[in-house]
Amino acid sequence: MSKIFVIPGLGADSRAYNKIDLSGHDVVKVDWVEPDKTDTLKTYAQRLILQYNITPLSVVIGNSLGGMLAIEISKILPLKKTVLISSVKTIDEAPAYFSLFRILPVYKLIPGKLVTSLGFMIRFVFGKMNEADEWLFNDMLKNSSPGFVKWAMGATVTWNNKIIPQNVCTITGNKDHVFDYRRIRDAIIVKGGTHIMIFNRADEISKILKDILAE
């Protein structure tokens, strides 16, 4: 049986997958390791491969930023499946503000500590969630490394991937305000799904994942 490695998004940790049911599989929850300031998403993906012993023919599931890293991992290793949730496969699927921030890198002026203290904006950015999910998301954000967050903002908007590896599946919501589903090719569309549907549509996402893994 292939191991399944699950990678969270920016501002989150492995608890993001708490409600996702992958029972019957050997699941490894990936948490962030501190990057070098010179790391790109490509070199950071290599760090995760070494840290977690990700091997060929594994399955890697990534949410948001984790999806971009899953793509980079799948460019290094031949994976059985690469599954993206609320994420993008290439720079062509990314929103226009990525290009803007490459030209005007204002994110460099934002302290990482400021981002990790913006829990009060969770509902505004990601949409409505229940009290327990909001508490968890806020706690993950508060416990994120400011250094990692600062690095990740830059590494994300300067990502320039144009390669789609084999065996990639994408699950996205048509109410995602971070990554517009209309820009994402060949995706499984979750009607009403937002950028945090891994929390508030966990049962539906779990069923989709089981179907993908059974193929």
N, C-alpha and C positions, 0 to 999 in steps of 0.2 A: 504494500500500500504506500502510495506517495505521501510524503509529509506535506502539510499545508501550512505555509507561513503567512500570517496576517499582519499587515503594516498599517498603522493609524495615520491620521491626517495631522496637519500642522496645528499645534495647540492642544493635541490630544495624546493619549497614550494607549496601551493595549486594552484598557478598560472599554474603549470605544466598541469593542467586539463582544461585550458581556452578554448582549441579548441575541447575538447571532448563533443559531443552532447549527453546528457542524459535527454533531454527535456521530460516532462511528468512524471518525477520521482522526488521524494523528496530527493535532493542531499545535503549532508553535507560535506564541504571541510575541511579536517583535516590539521592543521598546527602543527609544532613540539612544544612540551613542553620541558622545560629543564630537562634533566635526572639527576638522582643521579649517582655519579661515580660508585656505586656498581650495578647499573641496568644492567640486561641482556635484550635481546630482549623480553624474556618472561615477566619480571617484567615491562618493559617499555610498552608492550602491555596492561598490566593491567592499567597503568596510562592513556593511551589513552581511554580505555573503560570508566573509571571514568570521565575523563575530558570532553568527548564528549557524554556521556550517550549512548554508543552503547549497544543495547539490543538484546536478542535472536531473531532469524529469521530476522535480518537485513541482508543487502548485504554489503560486504566490498570489495573494489577494491584497490589494491596496486600496485604501480609501483616500480620496483627494490627493494631497501631497504623496501619500503612500502609493497611490496608483502610478504617479510619475516615476517613483523609485522602482516600482514593480516592472515598468517598461524597461528601465535601465538595467535591472537585473536580468531580464529576459533577453537583452542584447548581449549580455556576457555569457549566460548559461542557457542551454536549450531546456526550456521548461515544458512540463506536461501541459499546464494551462497557466495563463496569466489573466487574472480577473480584476477589472477596475470598477470601483464603486464611486460615483460622484467625482469623476476624474477625467483626464484627457490623455489621449495616446500620443499626440504630436502638438507642436507649437501652432499648427494650422487650426487646431480645435480650441486653442486657448482664447480667452477674451482679448479684445483690442487693447485693454489697459496694460497687458503684458508688454506690448510694443512701446506704449507710452512711457512706462517705467524704465525701459531700457534706454530710452532717449533722455528722459528726465528722472534720474534715480532718486526720487524724493524719499523712498523707503530707507535710504541710508541715514536720513536725519531722524528717523523714528527709533527711540531706544527700545530694545527688546523687552525691558522691564515694563514699559508702558503698555505694550501689547498684551502681556500676561496679566495685566490688571484691568482689562477691558471686559470683564465678565458681564457688566451691566448692558453691554451692547449685543449679547448673544441672540436675544429674540429679534432684534432689529436686523441683524445680518443673516441669521440662519433660519428664522421663522419660529413659529410657536412650538413649544415642547412642554411636556408635563413637568411638574415640579421636581420629581426625582431625576429625570434626565437633565434638566437645567442645572440642578445642583452638581451632578456628575461632570457635566461639560465645564462648568465654572471651576470645579476643583481640579480637573485636568489642566485647564488653562493656567490657573494659579501656580500649579506645580511644574509647569514647563520651564525648562532652562532658558533664561533670557538670551544667553549666548547662542543657543541652538535656534531660537525663534528669529533672532537677528540674521544669522547665517541663512536660514531657510527662506526668508523673504527674498533675499538677493539671489540665491540659487534657483528659486522657482521662477522668478520673472526673467532671468537670463537664460533659462532652459531653452534649447533650440532644436529639440529632437524632431526629425522628419521621418524616422524609420518606424514602421509598425511590424514588430516581430510576428512570427507565426503563433497560432493558438491563443490569441488575445480576445477576450470578451469584455464588453463594457456595459455596465448597468448605470443608467442615469435617470434623473427625475425631470419632468417637464415644468417643475416649479423651482428648479435650482437657480438661485440668483447669483451664484459664483461662477459656474460653468454652464453656459447656455446650451441646452440639449440640441438646439437646431444646428449647432456647429459641429456636433459629434457624429461621426459616421458609424453606421452599422451597430447602433446601440440598442440594447433592450430598454425600452422606455417605461418607467413607472409613473403612471398617471397620478398627479398630485404629489409626487415625490420631491422633496427639497434636498438641500445640500447635506442635511443631517438625517436623511432617511434611514441611515444605519441604526439610528436610535429609535425614531418614531414609526418606522415601517419595517421593523426588524423581522417580523414573521414573514412578510412578503419577500424581503431580501433573502432570508434563509431558504425559502422555497425555490427561488430563482437559482441560488447557489447550488442547491442540491441537484436541480435539474442539469445545470452546467457540468457539475462534477460527475454526473451519471452518464454523460455523453461519451 
